[in-house]
Amino acid sequence: FHTPYGCSKGAAESYIRDYARVYNIKSVVFRMSCIYGPHQLGTEDQGWVAHFLIQALKGEGLTIFGDGKQVRDILFIDDLVDAFKLARKNIDDFSGEEFNIGGGYENSISLKEFVKLIEKTTGEEISSLQYSKWRAGDQKYYVSDFTKFSSKTGWMPKNNISKGVGKLYQWLLSTDVIELPKTMTSMSA
């Protein structure tokens, strides 16, 4: 409940808990961090990992709000699906609980570091990188502590940032959902 965005997530969490209680439904709440992977076409606000990579592949500029030192942990979709399966398997024990689910410290990265990773992954420099003023409500540091879920299930993310971003990159090159410059499409052939 730190920002309007956080309040909306908190309200949704309360609705889930109350709905489950009133209608006697087993439920688990995942407080998810930045999830990314194939089939995500992201925007600056939601799905920023895919958004940054897509903008770079299209040769379009990126805007970073703030100084680029803000840190987020990111989690590859396959790892989230594994966590969902474990929660479902243990629903009788976990019903009514909330769990932080994200990449954790090992999968945390600043926006500046992420830009460098994109350049390394694609082999291309970002054509235009701009900085703009901080947006109200943006957190400077957020890394999920998933110890509670991990200690109950043994779950840990399997895909580190480089591996996950590489998978997203390969998917973007193999699909026609975005129009890539000819140099990029020839790289995937």
C-alpha positions as CSV (number, residue, x, y, z in Angstrom):
1,F,0.0,0.0,0.0
2,H,2.9,2.3,-0.8
3,T,1.5,3.8,-4.0
4,P,-1.8,3.9,-5.8
5,Y,-0.7,0.9,-7.9
6,G,0.3,-0.9,-4.7
7,C,-3.1,0.0,-3.2
8,S,-4.9,-1.5,-6.2
9,K,-3.0,-4.8,-5.7
10,G,-3.7,-4.7,-2.0
11,A,-7.4,-4.2,-2.7
12,A,-7.5,-7.1,-5.1
13,E,-5.8,-9.3,-2.5
14,S,-8.5,-8.4,0.0
15,Y,-11.2,-9.2,-2.5
16,I,-9.7,-12.6,-3.1
17,R,-9.4,-13.4,0.6
18,D,-12.9,-12.3,1.3
19,Y,-14.5,-14.0,-1.7
20,A,-12.7,-17.2,-0.8
21,R,-13.9,-16.9,2.9
22,V,-17.5,-16.1,2.0
23,Y,-17.9,-18.8,-0.7
24,N,-15.6,-21.4,1.0
25,I,-13.1,-21.5,-1.9
26,K,-9.5,-22.4,-1.4
27,S,-7.3,-19.6,-2.6
28,V,-3.7,-18.5,-2.5
29,V,-2.5,-15.0,-3.3
30,F,0.8,-14.5,-5.1
31,R,2.3,-11.0,-4.8
32,M,4.2,-11.2,-8.0
33,S,7.1,-9.1,-9.1
34,C,8.1,-8.3,-12.8
35,I,7.1,-11.4,-14.8
36,Y,8.4,-11.7,-18.4
37,G,8.7,-14.2,-21.2
38,P,7.4,-15.2,-24.6
39,H,4.1,-13.9,-25.8
40,Q,4.5,-10.7,-23.7
41,L,4.4,-7.5,-25.8
42,G,4.7,-5.1,-22.8
43,T,4.4,-1.4,-22.3
44,E,6.5,1.0,-20.3
45,D,4.3,0.4,-17.3
46,Q,3.4,-3.3,-17.5
47,G,5.8,-5.8,-19.1
48,W,8.7,-3.4,-19.2
49,V,11.2,-6.2,-19.8
50,A,9.6,-7.2,-23.1
51,H,8.9,-3.5,-23.9
52,F,12.6,-2.6,-23.6
53,L,13.7,-5.5,-25.7
54,I,11.1,-4.9,-28.4
55,Q,11.9,-1.2,-28.6
56,A,15.6,-2.1,-29.0
57,L,14.9,-4.7,-31.7
58,K,12.7,-2.3,-33.6
59,G,15.5,0.3,-33.5
60,E,13.3,2.6,-31.6
61,G,14.3,4.7,-28.6
62,L,13.9,3.9,-24.9
63,T,12.9,6.3,-22.1
64,I,14.1,5.7,-18.6
65,F,12.2,7.6,-15.9
66,G,14.7,8.6,-13.2
67,D,18.4,7.9,-13.2
68,G,18.3,4.3,-14.3
69,K,19.7,3.0,-11.0
70,Q,16.3,1.8,-9.9
71,V,16.4,-1.9,-9.2
72,R,13.7,-4.6,-9.9
73,D,13.8,-8.3,-9.6
74,I,12.4,-10.1,-12.7
75,L,11.0,-13.6,-13.0
76,F,10.8,-15.7,-16.1
77,I,7.3,-17.0,-16.8
78,D,8.3,-20.7,-16.7
79,D,9.4,-20.2,-13.1
80,L,6.1,-18.6,-12.2
81,V,4.2,-21.5,-13.7
82,D,6.3,-23.9,-11.6
83,A,5.3,-21.9,-8.5
84,F,1.6,-22.0,-9.5
85,K,1.8,-25.7,-9.9
86,L,3.3,-26.1,-6.4
87,A,0.7,-23.8,-4.9
88,R,-2.1,-25.9,-6.5
89,K,-0.5,-29.1,-5.3
90,N,-0.4,-27.8,-1.8
91,I,-3.7,-25.8,-1.8
92,D,-5.1,-27.6,1.2
93,D,-2.1,-26.4,3.3
94,F,-1.7,-23.0,1.7
95,S,-5.3,-21.8,1.4
96,G,-5.7,-18.3,2.7
97,E,-2.0,-17.5,2.6
98,E,-0.1,-14.9,0.6
99,F,3.3,-15.4,-0.9
100,N,5.8,-13.0,-2.5
101,I,6.9,-14.5,-5.8
102,G,9.6,-12.9,-7.9
103,G,13.1,-13.4,-9.1
104,G,14.6,-12.4,-5.8
105,Y,18.1,-10.9,-5.2
106,E,19.8,-13.3,-7.7
107,N,17.6,-12.0,-10.5
108,S,17.6,-8.3,-9.6
109,I,18.9,-5.7,-12.1
110,S,19.0,-1.9,-12.5
111,L,17.5,-0.4,-15.6
112,K,20.9,0.8,-16.7
113,E,22.2,-2.8,-16.3
114,F,19.3,-4.1,-18.2
115,V,20.0,-1.8,-21.2
116,K,23.6,-3.2,-21.2
117,L,22.2,-6.8,-21.1
118,I,20.0,-6.0,-24.1
119,E,23.0,-4.7,-26.0
120,K,25.0,-7.8,-25.2
121,T,22.1,-10.1,-26.1
122,T,21.3,-8.4,-29.4
123,G,24.8,-7.4,-30.3
124,E,23.4,-4.0,-31.1
125,E,23.7,-0.7,-29.3
126,I,20.4,0.9,-28.2
127,S,19.8,3.6,-30.8
128,S,18.3,6.2,-28.6
129,L,18.3,6.2,-24.8
130,Q,16.6,9.1,-23.1
131,Y,16.1,10.0,-19.4
132,S,13.1,11.7,-18.1
133,K,12.1,12.9,-14.6
134,W,11.1,10.4,-12.0
135,R,7.4,9.4,-12.1
136,A,5.4,9.9,-8.9
137,G,4.9,6.6,-7.2
138,D,7.9,4.8,-8.8
139,Q,9.9,2.8,-6.2
140,K,13.7,3.1,-6.4
141,Y,14.3,-0.4,-5.2
142,Y,12.1,-3.5,-5.2
143,V,13.3,-7.1,-4.8
144,S,11.0,-9.9,-3.7
145,D,11.7,-12.0,-0.7
146,F,10.2,-15.4,-1.6
147,T,11.7,-17.2,1.4
148,K,8.3,-18.1,2.8
149,F,7.2,-19.9,-0.4
150,S,10.7,-21.4,-1.0
151,S,10.9,-22.8,2.6
152,K,7.5,-24.5,2.2
153,T,8.1,-25.9,-1.3
154,G,11.8,-25.8,-2.2
155,W,10.9,-23.6,-5.2
156,M,13.6,-21.4,-6.6
157,P,13.8,-19.6,-10.0
158,K,15.6,-21.8,-12.5
159,N,16.1,-19.2,-15.2
160,N,18.6,-16.5,-14.5
161,I,18.2,-13.1,-16.1
162,S,20.6,-13.8,-19.1
163,K,18.9,-17.2,-19.8
164,G,15.4,-15.8,-19.6
165,V,16.0,-12.7,-21.6
166,G,17.8,-14.9,-24.2
167,K,14.6,-17.0,-24.5
168,L,12.4,-14.0,-24.9
169,Y,14.8,-12.6,-27.5
170,Q,14.8,-15.8,-29.5
171,W,11.0,-15.9,-29.4
172,L,10.7,-12.3,-30.6
173,L,13.0,-13.1,-33.5
174,S,11.0,-16.2,-34.4
175,T,7.6,-14.5,-34.4
176,D,5.9,-12.0,-36.7
177,V,4.0,-10.1,-33.9
178,I,6.4,-7.2,-34.3
179,E,8.0,-5.8,-37.4
180,L,11.7,-6.0,-37.0
181,P,14.3,-4.2,-39.2
182,K,15.6,-6.4,-42.0
183,T,19.0,-6.7,-40.3
184,M,17.3,-8.3,-37.3
185,T,15.1,-10.7,-39.3
186,S,18.1,-11.9,-41.3
187,M,19.9,-12.7,-38.0
188,S,17.1,-15.2,-37.0
189,A,17.3,-17.0,-40.3
